[in-house]
Amino acid sequence: MCGIIGYIGEESAATILLNGLKRLEYRGYDSAGMCTIDQSKIQIKKGVGKVDEIHKKLNLTNLSGNIGIAHTRWATHGKVTIANAHPHTSCKEDIAIVHNGTIENYQELKEILIKDGHNFKSETDSEVIAHLIEKFYLEYKDEEKAVLTVANMLKGAFAFAAIFQKNPNILIGVRKDSPLVIGIGKDGYFLASDILAFIDHTDRAIFLDNQEIAIVSRKGVKILTFNGLEVNKSITQVAWEVSDVSKKEFKHFTLKEIKEQVYTVRAALNQDLNKIDEFCNKIKNAKRIYVVACGTSYHAGLMAKHLFNKLAKIYIEPIIASEFLHYGDLTDGGSVIIAISQSGETADVLNVVREARKQGLKVFAIVNSVSSSLVRESDLSLFINCGPEIGVAATKSFTSQLVIIYLLALKLAGLSIEDSGLLKLSKYVREVLKLEDEIQKISLKYYNNGDFYYVGRGPHFPIALEGALKLKELAYIHAEGMPAGELKHGTLALINDGTPVVVLNPYDETYFETLGNAAEMKARGAKIIGVSDRMNEIYDDFIHLPTVNKLLYPIIEVIPLQLLAYYITIARKQDPDYPRNLAKSVTVK
Ligand code: M6R
């Protein structure tokens, strides 16, 4: 994970890097640092905590110079300490690097470097990059050649940027399996993990492909492959809308994004219908259809399984991306992959996609970030159009993914969108959001509980999983989502006096059976939080949803669960936007 940014140009590097770091914090926020070169000297500042806290303490912007690199960290190797924060330097501290990803052969390389006399100051895998560059720079006296040699020695998925005290006129970036993009500004150039880091300065970008190196000077950019061959790459004009990342009047991005669902479910409907047709035709003829995704996107995949099967009699197999290569058989031909991802940068998903494509399989994506690696590596992508999602918890991206899945299921089944009620979804979302105050009251009754259960049947089961995931990641409360009928096969033993159970119980064909399960739990002391369009006396607390087309109901059903998790988090005085130990984009396997 982690976010990196570099700048070379006419402006003060530190100010640009600081703003870029704030934009990249979604990639990790346990520590951060930056360095610039001024008067032929590399100067570094780094600290533990979020970028703003570090800046307050260290005043990052008083680093002078107009070349620099910066990093926001999500720890993989080595604890969260100042020593492990980036940038890392060579022994002489005249070469500095920032790195995103993991170096799989770092132990072996470190041993060799230590034998050569290099001194390590951190526990990270990243530091080997600085020392290796130092070793080859000493040998070749050439920055480009040194970095090229190092890039070819490293194993794993990585992107890094390096600067050299002896040559403050170049910034070098390297990409292998982790994103790196170059921004072309009027008065300077940028290198970053994501265009968001520099979108305030330029909308012109060059996306590096795998195994490419960019040598960036004040005069221009040269791009080489790992074989040392120069390549010409086109400049992409990036949509400015991606820069809309302010909280507006909201206290947290998470709440803003929950509320935005009124608009985002509508934006998701905005699809090129020819592309939807093409997507459907491609998957209809496949021998097997696998959905690969992680976390919330996987829950959307479970909903796809349910809907495709129920409406179109098309059987698909959702598999958690990190498990896929231990499970799915790609070699028998005729299978296709549907990859679902908000960021399009999730390493576990990209790993499957790359392996599948190597074996000749077609990959179709449902994705939010239009400039992501997943889009570039898929045969066809549908965009969920929900705008940047900054809160670590996926909220609006989930409902938008569901909308696309519904569109696909309807198309596969030959049903009309007009009859489905999808066009009224935005209105229903608005109605559900009006329940905010009531949900906040419920949150105040239960926020001190240590365990929560979420149950639902059929299409409500993926929503139960999603509700539980929101509570775990935001409020740090143990929560489990499960099929309502499964509870009595073991988990019922955990229900005690006062255990809150969120029962997803719309008045559909699942209603009476789920109600029976709620009664079993209540008889053992559970507090039942009913989420339904029909009141029942069994509920201790009740979230009354509007009656809508039963097909659409699961999409609105998740919104009270997002609000419940949000308000429980607030009651527990935690920061919902930056939950501990997590990052928005999980770019390591
Ligand atoms: O960007 P992606 O959709 O591929 O991300 C997948 C998961 O990492 C993500 O959904 C994660 O589980 C969220 N924090 C859930 O809220």
Residues whose N, C-alpha, C, O or C-beta is under 5 A from the ligand:
A	BS01	M6R	C294 G295 T296 S297 I340 S341 Q342 S343 G344 T346 V392 A393 A394 K584 V586
